[in-house]
Amino acid sequence: MSSEDMYQLLAVKEPMTFMELCREKKVVFTPGSGYYEVVKKEDVSEGKSMVACNEETGEFVSGQTAVREKFKLGLGKIKVHPKLLPEDWTLYIQSTSQNRKLAKGQTVLILNGGVTEERKRKREVSKEEEKEDADEKEEEEEEEETRDAKKARTSEDDYKLLAVKEPITLTELCAEKDIELIHGSGYYELSKAETVSMKKDLCACNEETGEFISGKDEVRSRLGLKGTALKPSEVPPNWTLYISSTSTNRKLVPGTTVLILKAD
């Protein structure tokens, strides 16, 4: 059996859990047999299994050691994000929790026939479930705190506009300009097609009129943006869309601009 035949690929059409998705698709789900697509930055423990798939060639790389070695992800606990792998590759992480929340537009892999004995020996299900649920709760609380802190910051004057002239990270750019950068205060310009979480904060500026709008719901409504798959061509003429980055090491594209939320 080839690596691709080992998994079933399922698309998430609305927010739901692993168990709800498998029940809807009549697919057998056992703890550890589900892998979710990485759509945002997150931590991956040393023993967590991973799978990578090349959408163009159909090549599969499975197993945490094989994936780490092929893409040079390092050892121990690591941080991953959607753009960490080369173009056309999608990274999936094993979920030991059947109650993990899946986002609309996300994809998952389900291991055919459940979990192998080798995989069962390598994990302690109960501990992994507790840790994963705790990590999810912490992420949600952090995102909520960030949104609350930004509620009163709706004016263009609250942001600093910076031009990206060469390949550089957010941290390096702010250090170069002597600007304070705190978690979630940087917004990068959408310059290519990418997956953007419905929870991700957004800003937009009209280059012709100077109008500035902020807040994910307001921006999506005004610009007619739907779903998590966004492309520059979908942004209305004269508008520039900016996406909140929780990674200070995000690589910026030369010729684009970024917004930095000014410190109080």
C-alpha positions as CSV (number, residue, x, y, z in Angstrom):
1,M,0.0,0.0,0.0
2,S,1.4,3.4,-1.0
3,S,1.7,6.2,1.5
4,E,-1.2,8.1,-0.3
5,D,-3.4,5.1,-0.1
6,M,-2.9,4.9,3.7
7,Y,-4.9,8.1,4.2
8,Q,-8.3,9.6,3.3
9,L,-8.3,13.3,2.6
10,L,-11.4,15.1,3.9
11,A,-12.4,18.8,3.4
12,V,-13.9,20.8,6.3
13,K,-16.8,22.8,4.9
14,E,-17.9,24.3,8.2
15,P,-16.4,24.6,11.7
16,M,-16.6,21.2,13.4
17,T,-14.5,18.6,15.4
18,F,-12.7,15.6,14.1
19,M,-15.3,13.3,15.5
20,E,-18.2,15.2,13.9
21,L,-16.4,15.3,10.5
22,C,-15.7,11.5,10.6
23,R,-19.3,10.8,11.7
24,E,-20.6,12.9,8.8
25,K,-18.3,11.2,6.3
26,K,-18.9,7.7,7.8
27,V,-15.2,7.3,8.4
28,V,-13.7,5.3,11.3
29,F,-11.8,7.6,13.7
30,T,-9.6,6.3,16.5
31,P,-7.4,8.5,18.8
32,G,-4.3,9.4,16.8
33,S,-5.6,8.4,13.4
34,G,-6.4,12.0,12.4
35,Y,-4.0,14.6,11.0
36,Y,-5.0,18.3,10.6
37,E,-3.7,20.8,8.1
38,V,-1.4,23.5,9.6
39,V,-3.2,26.8,9.0
40,K,-1.6,28.9,11.7
41,K,1.6,29.0,13.8
42,E,1.7,26.5,16.6
43,D,4.0,24.3,18.7
44,V,4.7,20.7,17.9
45,S,6.0,18.4,20.6
46,E,8.9,16.0,20.0
47,G,6.9,12.9,19.7
48,K,4.0,14.3,17.6
49,S,3.7,12.5,14.3
50,M,3.5,14.6,11.0
51,V,2.7,14.0,7.4
52,A,3.6,16.2,4.4
53,C,1.9,16.1,1.0
54,N,3.0,17.7,-2.3
55,E,-0.2,18.8,-4.0
56,E,1.4,18.9,-7.4
57,T,3.3,15.6,-7.5
58,G,1.2,13.6,-5.0
59,E,4.3,12.7,-3.0
60,F,3.8,11.8,0.7
61,V,6.3,12.0,3.5
62,S,5.1,10.5,6.7
63,G,6.5,10.1,10.2
64,Q,7.8,12.8,12.5
65,T,11.5,11.9,11.9
66,A,11.1,11.7,8.0
67,V,9.3,15.0,7.9
68,R,11.7,16.8,10.2
69,E,14.7,15.6,8.3
70,K,13.3,16.3,4.8
71,F,12.3,19.9,5.6
72,K,15.0,20.6,8.2
73,L,12.5,21.4,10.9
74,G,14.9,20.6,13.8
75,L,14.7,18.4,16.9
76,G,12.6,18.5,20.0
77,K,9.7,20.9,20.4
78,I,9.4,23.2,17.4
79,K,7.1,25.9,16.0
80,V,5.5,25.4,12.6
81,H,3.4,27.5,10.3
82,P,1.8,27.2,6.8
83,K,4.7,28.8,5.0
84,L,7.4,26.7,6.6
85,L,7.4,24.1,3.9
86,P,8.2,24.8,0.2
87,E,5.5,25.8,-2.2
88,D,3.0,23.0,-3.1
89,W,3.6,21.2,0.1
90,T,1.0,20.9,2.9
91,L,1.9,20.0,6.5
92,Y,-0.4,17.9,8.6
93,I,0.0,17.2,12.4
94,Q,-1.4,14.3,14.3
95,S,-4.3,15.0,16.6
96,T,-4.9,12.7,19.6
97,S,-8.0,14.7,20.5
98,Q,-11.3,13.8,18.8
99,N,-12.7,17.1,20.0
100,R,-10.0,19.3,18.2
101,K,-11.8,22.2,16.4
102,L,-11.4,22.3,12.7
103,A,-11.7,25.5,10.6
104,K,-13.8,26.0,7.5
105,G,-11.6,25.5,4.5
106,Q,-9.1,23.3,6.3
107,T,-8.3,19.7,5.2
108,V,-7.5,16.6,7.3
109,L,-6.0,13.2,6.7
110,I,-7.5,10.1,8.3
111,L,-5.4,7.0,8.5
112,N,-7.2,4.1,6.9
113,G,-7.9,1.3,9.3
114,G,-7.1,3.2,12.4
115,V,-3.8,3.3,14.2
116,T,-1.0,0.8,13.7
117,E,0.5,-1.0,16.7
118,E,3.8,0.8,16.3
119,R,2.0,4.2,16.6
120,K,0.1,2.9,19.7
121,R,3.4,2.1,21.4
122,K,4.9,5.5,20.7
123,R,2.3,7.7,22.5
124,E,0.4,8.1,25.7
125,V,-3.1,9.1,24.5
126,S,-4.5,10.5,27.7
127,K,-1.5,12.8,28.4
128,E,-1.5,14.0,24.8
129,E,-5.2,14.8,24.8
130,E,-4.9,16.8,28.0
131,K,-2.0,18.8,26.7
132,E,-3.6,19.4,23.3
133,D,-6.8,20.6,24.9
134,A,-4.9,22.9,27.2
135,D,-2.8,24.3,24.4
136,E,-6.0,25.0,22.4
137,K,-7.5,26.9,25.3
138,E,-4.3,28.9,25.8
139,E,-4.3,29.9,22.1
140,E,-7.9,31.0,22.2
141,E,-7.3,33.0,25.4
142,E,-4.3,34.7,23.8
143,E,-6.2,35.5,20.6
144,E,-9.0,37.0,22.7
145,E,-6.6,39.2,24.7
146,T,-5.0,40.4,21.5
147,R,-8.5,41.3,20.0
148,D,-9.5,43.1,23.2
149,A,-6.3,45.2,23.1
150,K,-7.0,46.2,19.5
151,K,-10.6,47.2,19.8
152,A,-9.9,50.9,20.4
153,R,-7.2,51.0,17.8
154,T,-9.2,51.7,14.6
155,S,-7.5,54.8,13.1
156,E,-4.8,54.8,10.5
157,D,-2.9,57.1,12.8
158,D,-2.5,54.1,15.2
159,Y,-0.3,52.4,12.7
160,K,3.2,52.9,11.2
161,L,3.6,52.1,7.5
162,L,6.9,50.6,6.5
163,A,8.2,49.7,3.1
164,V,10.0,46.3,2.5
165,K,13.0,46.9,0.3
166,E,14.8,43.6,0.7
167,P,14.1,40.1,2.1
168,I,13.8,40.6,5.9
169,T,11.8,39.5,8.9
170,L,9.4,41.6,10.9
171,T,11.8,41.7,13.8
172,E,14.7,42.8,11.6
173,L,12.6,45.5,9.9
174,C,11.4,47.0,13.2
175,A,14.9,46.8,14.7
176,E,16.2,48.6,11.6
177,K,13.6,51.3,11.9
178,D,13.9,51.4,15.8
179,I,10.2,50.6,16.2
180,E,8.9,48.5,19.1
181,L,7.3,45.2,17.9
182,I,5.1,43.2,20.2
183,H,3.2,40.0,19.7
184,G,0.4,40.5,17.1
185,S,1.2,44.2,16.3
186,G,2.6,43.5,12.8
187,Y,0.4,43.3,9.7
188,Y,1.9,42.2,6.4
189,E,0.5,43.0,2.9
190,L,-1.3,40.1,1.1
191,S,0.9,39.6,-2.0
192,K,0.1,36.0,-3.0
193,A,-2.6,33.4,-2.5
194,E,-2.7,32.0,1.0
195,T,-4.9,30.5,3.7
196,V,-6.0,33.1,6.2
197,S,-7.9,31.9,9.4
198,M,-11.3,33.5,9.9
199,K,-10.0,34.5,13.3
200,K,-7.0,36.4,11.9
201,D,-7.2,40.2,12.4
202,L,-7.2,42.3,9.2
203,C,-6.7,45.9,8.1
204,A,-7.2,47.5,4.7
205,C,-6.3,50.8,3.1
206,N,-7.7,52.5,0.0
207,E,-4.7,54.1,-1.8
208,E,-7.0,56.4,-3.8
209,T,-9.2,57.8,-1.1
210,G,-7.0,57.2,2.0
211,E,-9.9,55.4,3.7
212,F,-8.7,53.0,6.4
213,I,-10.7,50.1,7.9
214,S,-9.7,47.6,10.6
215,G,-11.1,44.5,12.2
216,K,-11.6,41.1,10.6
217,D,-15.4,41.2,10.3
218,E,-15.5,44.8,9.0
219,V,-12.7,44.3,6.5
220,R,-14.2,41.0,5.1
221,S,-17.6,42.6,4.9
222,R,-16.5,45.8,3.1
223,L,-14.1,44.0,0.7
224,G,-16.4,41.0,0.1
225,L,-13.8,38.5,1.3
226,K,-15.2,35.0,2.0
227,G,-13.6,31.8,3.3
228,T,-10.0,31.2,4.3
229,A,-8.4,31.0,0.8
230,L,-7.5,34.6,-0.1
231,K,-5.8,36.0,-3.3
232,P,-4.6,39.5,-4.1
233,S,-6.8,39.4,-7.2
234,E,-9.9,39.1,-4.9
235,V,-9.1,42.4,-3.2
236,P,-11.1,45.3,-4.8
237,P,-9.1,47.8,-6.9
238,N,-7.2,50.5,-5.0
239,W,-7.4,48.5,-1.7
240,T,-4.4,47.0,0.0
241,L,-5.1,44.1,2.5
242,Y,-3.0,43.6,5.6
243,I,-3.0,40.4,7.7
244,S,-2.0,40.2,11.3
245,S,1.2,38.1,11.9
246,T,1.7,36.4,15.2
247,S,5.2,35.4,14.1
248,T,8.0,38.0,14.6
249,N,10.2,35.9,12.3
250,R,7.8,36.1,9.3
251,K,9.7,36.6,6.1
252,L,8.6,39.8,4.3
253,V,8.4,40.1,0.5
254,P,10.4,43.0,-1.1
255,G,8.2,45.6,-2.8
256,T,5.4,45.1,-0.2
257,T,4.5,47.2,2.8
258,V,3.7,46.4,6.4
259,L,1.7,48.1,9.2
260,I,3.0,48.2,12.8
261,L,0.5,49.0,15.5
262,K,2.0,51.7,17.6
263,A,2.7,51.0,21.3
264,D,0.5,52.9,23.8
